[in-house]
Amino acid sequence: MERYLKDLTLDRPDYLCQYVECVPLATNQYGTEADISYTALNLIGPPMHYPEHADHSDSYLLPSYGVWPMEAPSYAPEFGTAHLSARENLPIHDFVTVTFEQPVYPSKILIYETYNPSAVYRVWARVNEDEWKLMWDLRDHYSEPITFPEQARILEIHPPALKERTNMLRIEFMASSSKSDLAANRVHILDLPDELLLQIFSNLDLPTRQVTVQVCEKFARIASDSRLYREVNFQKCWMQTDVKLFNFVMKRCNNIRKLDLSWCGSCGSLKDCDVKRFLYQRGRSLTHLYMNEVTVTLDVLNKLDRYCPLLKELCMRNTSETLEVILVNNKALQHLKINCCPILDMKIIAATLGKCNHELVTLNAYKTYDWNTAGLISLQNCTKLQELDIGWTFQHDSTDDLLTLAVAHWPQLKRLCLAGVRSVSSEDVLQIAQHCPALEQLDLMGCIRVEESKVDAVLERCPRLRLLDLTYCSSIRLDWVEAARERYPTVCMIKMES
């Protein structure tokens, strides 16, 4: 590796070779907060394993299953994107932000893809505190990475010249293998009737609509029609979302139903008071609210029940404040996604869900902590559950076989993730087979107590099953899995060992 890195070094005094110094933000990671295995912190410093191509725990890994999340019961197409062209509506759902010691004019960016390459979709650079410049796009600047037989790959990027120095990059990852088509041409004709112009404007993104109000009085009137702002997705234009765009939308969305604020304001372009004012003025009609990786204070969260009394879906991944008040005052809530919220007290949250939120269909609580057995007992009251993700929750505590009792109350369950819950027993799996006939996805990764005969019962009694993850299930033999794949060819069975 050292010889290869030497070849990459430019023998010019005005050039500087740097590695990642810090990772301020990562929307997702496979590893937990308890250690650094598979976490974004492994991006810091020079590569440790290049050119070896293998699954290394001291690398950064996303918990992705390709298209499987899109087939889960909770999946719904992103709202507020109908106006976007195929080029603008990208299959991007995760990013990582990295910083370097010295601000520079970047001439080359190298990304070491140690395992499962080709996930990088776009790369941005931050300049002037709150402005982002596109450095690379898979569709426009694709270049073959440097490759060697049975070795890792390097994605080599030659970015456009910047007028300002930067020491911060944001790397966006592709959520699936789907490809975007080329963008369609836009047409703007002043003498078209209002209804047709409204349809045309519905195909413009938010920043473009903001600009069109300056063209003429007619465009300003059309771009201000509240029908264009019933579903608003700021996440798709996070790099352009600032207070001006925020206020532009807020003045026009008096009948908004769905709002996605994810990723916005991570570098200070939006403040807590901006979010609070938006929700205070427009939240009463909201039914769906996404706030993934949005930094807001406890004061805002505690008032969500008053700001947004009609909420049916709330997604707050990586948000670290209490939800109890919100849940108590939103009894019609159907979808709750609080993945990777380590500070939440899940004993209180689970108890509140069981007491107040009986309409719950989805609970994604992957890598949340402070669970106890009473929480599972409380969730029995949520009899409409179709999707439950409690992966990596009971890492140190036992479920005491209470899962056996709980699944009997979830007959509509379609997706169940128990990854990393080592106390899951064979009896638990047998009860899943008996009481969850609609099951489509079952993740038992790391459930070391599960036996082959009980897994076989799931395959026999759950005819809709399509995904079964048995990775690191030490009691399940690889030859048994291979035989089961032949008997159940419609089920994708995953079995990987270290």
Steps between C-alpha positions, in 0.01 A plus 500: 500500500781741589657465155169570329431807715844632413408476133190712570697776675566800284862614513410868497538731799170677429298177522381346826385140558249470786286230659173546688554670836145500638151364422249762623191318373394165358134427437543126546756238591501128565697519825369614838601793717654257750807429285653600165431183301347589161446863607570823314790575734700243303515750214754703699864465395667301223348169377600204714435207267537618142543320262340202679137447399312364804242571770705686764340610826726807517341646187182702439194297402139596429223263624350456154303215346472639148135513400368324814415820694278602210301179541440544874144584616606847613643597164322771306633701205652827613247778508555839346701351212236468229620829352857378471647357184662158508838670517408711803317225692807296587510166686702659783408447864829519689809718515813555705670835561878501544749778573872546441761696692593753231257683266618449142402532136443126438656362183438133568277300737567131564238280666621156610217252447623203700187285467185508284608800287295734278271642771624859468254712300597864552772699676455858622743756642405767752620855430414834659353345818156412359548443125554160338663435162449178306835329448396173339187325376493133404296574188717783369855431606525126529856373478619145533659450842857374528460125540716194548398131499330405829581838650309800620413787270582867501248749367714778353327835463636805319266775624431831327708796611372689803535873558518448876686251716317218674575252775158330513351241266162332504479158332155375403426131456265324263219317683443242227635391165241694304625752248359840425411603151611825349300801601218618282503849357282757673261720307376841615243683284341821627178479304392158625188484723556503876406135555753383244767729644421361844566152367830616351603669825426180688798352315739765634705449815467742790805718423388539137152606606659756730684649202196503268313752717750760378423440131160665476178560690328198347781265593504644851129431538525143370808419712311619808201269453460296821412189299868472409597469867280230645797262501838669555831315493797715605727196525531484122646851495680501837806669350288800393268521798555817699282747689389675179376179337348389829301825532404491132330162548356588841306797357335278237431162664186582698355154435813285528454129578850350474832662593852358474768710673762224504867599467417871503691746712784263590758775434308791650294608198184454712461573867275355765279810495440457124369146543292605800340789309420279198331232712317757710353671193438201272508186715129466581422339164808269497442124498854389408822651639856386432781657705794264451833654603335834580644671808216644705464568871284323751270802504403444136445125544289545812269732310452276196174372645365856496659602172405178314189344662410289192829309461473144373865444409808631679855417396783635718808288434804608702292743706595477865215647704191359669187413305265423786295821478470467123372143523249574775343778297505323162302184565427449128870465418556208261871508412785577740862480383757585766801298383838583653368723780728385783383750764132404486375311806325215321350369823285813510444516123386136472270537800347814349449333163321208664278735699420769246584399142292195414477604133874444456590313180877557488758524778859529383717526811827358366792569736298668772590422858359464853246238399362259757261206498213722614538689173427185299198430718369853434534459124255210511226765501613618155312222324511667157879478470622399156866596539720479809875566502669457839837396361794552739278608788526221760878467469567456870155413637288193437155501348414223751303319229237777515528529123322164495198660665514825306494366142163335566355853506647600162323279241546760222878520541680514163853605596684409821863592567666337803860545384750489783242402764693198624239397755251407225430130548382217279168514680465866400556406136246217525239745631578733212429213262169424672363852542640705209374337177531830306874534572707609198837599652672349805846610619659262753860609450709411804221308675732219614236299691276439198485139376454371145174317572330819622619698198360223285163554672507866391571396141210253506238717673579843353425460127555870424855504637750650255802601712665301780833616648688229693840668503709406808235256623761251623247218549394513134730305267584630154415167336156511666445850355603383153253212519226737623566733207423214264178417685388864518632671186281810545667589830824698502703341781810687617770304681842660538767414756814681608 
